[in-house]
Every structure is written in structure tokens, then in C-alpha cells.
């Protein structure tokens, strides 16, 4: 199955630091709120090399904070993209806009965000 054309932003290039990833996430969300993509994915990685998933954990924490502050409408950890009966999936405001590819191949290294 071909990977769909869907807005994705990579927050974990080689050697990325958590602070840099969070600053980039803030810029992406600000841009999206200003009229960019309403639903998009950020690639966080899942910590396979070090096992700590520092960027992913920091992004999920930031998304919780953005949600409480009403800067985003919701977020979904990519590992739940294929679990349509999970509370995480059902709580995501635009779950129907996530392409089938991501639902068939859930990826814990991605976070979907809806502004």
C-alpha cells in the first residue's frame, strides 16, 4: 500500500533535542491555527535506539497542555490509529481524516494533531 499524501512534520532528525522539537511543534501548531493544515502528523520517533522516547513523551505532554489551553482540538498517539474502538481514537475530533494507510499500519512514532 502506498503511503498517502498527508501533512507530516519530522521532529526527530538525527541528533534532535527535546527543546528543538518542542519549539518546532509550537511553530507548526501556530501556523496550522493561522490557516494551515487542520489535521496533520508529527513524527516523533519511538525511542528504539535509547528506549526512552524523550521527544515522543515531551510532544504528548505538550499536546495535553495545548489541549487544556484550547490551542488544539485534540491529538492521537499513532499507536492507536488503527484501534477504532479505543477511547483515544474515539476522542480524536477528526479521526475520519486520518488516511487508511495509518490505520492499517499504526505507528507509535507518530502523533496526529487536530487544530
Residue pairs with C-beta under 8 A, 6 or more apart in sequence:
1 100
1 101
1 104
1 105
2 101
3 101
4 99
4 100
4 101
4 102
6 40
6 41
6 99
6 102
7 36
7 37
7 39
7 40
7 41
8 40
8 41
8 42
8 43
8 110
9 24
9 28
9 40
9 41
9 42
9 43
10 42
10 43
11 21
11 24
11 25
11 42
11 43
11 44
11 55
11 59
12 21
12 43
12 44
12 45
12 55
12 109
16 55
18 54
18 55
18 58
21 44
21 55
21 58
21 59
22 58
22 59
22 62
25 42
25 59
25 62
26 62
28 36
28 40
28 42
29 66
29 71
29 72
29 113
29 115
32 38
32 40
32 113
32 115
33 71
33 115
36 115
38 94
38 97
38 114
38 115
39 94
39 97
39 98
39 112
39 113
39 114
39 115
40 112
40 113
41 78
41 102
41 110
41 111
41 112
41 113
42 59
42 110
42 111
42 113
43 109
43 110
44 53
44 55
44 56
44 59
44 109
44 110
44 111
45 53
45 55
45 56
45 109
46 53
46 56
46 107
46 108
46 109
47 53
47 54
47 55
47 56
56 108
56 109
56 111
59 111
60 75
60 77
60 111
63 72
63 75
63 111
63 113
64 75
66 72
66 75
67 73
67 74
67 75
71 115
72 113
72 114
72 115
73 93
73 94
73 114
73 115
74 91
74 92
74 93
74 94
74 113
74 114
75 92
75 111
75 112
75 113
75 114
76 88
76 89
76 91
76 92
76 95
76 98
76 111
76 112
77 88
77 108
77 111
78 102
78 106
78 107
78 108
78 109
78 110
78 111
78 112
79 106
79 107
79 108
80 86
80 88
80 89
80 106
81 89
81 98
81 102
81 103
81 106
81 107
81 110
81 112
82 102
82 103
82 104
82 105
82 106
83 89
83 106
84 90
84 95
84 103
89 95
92 98
92 112
92 114
93 114
94 114
97 114
98 112
102 110
102 112
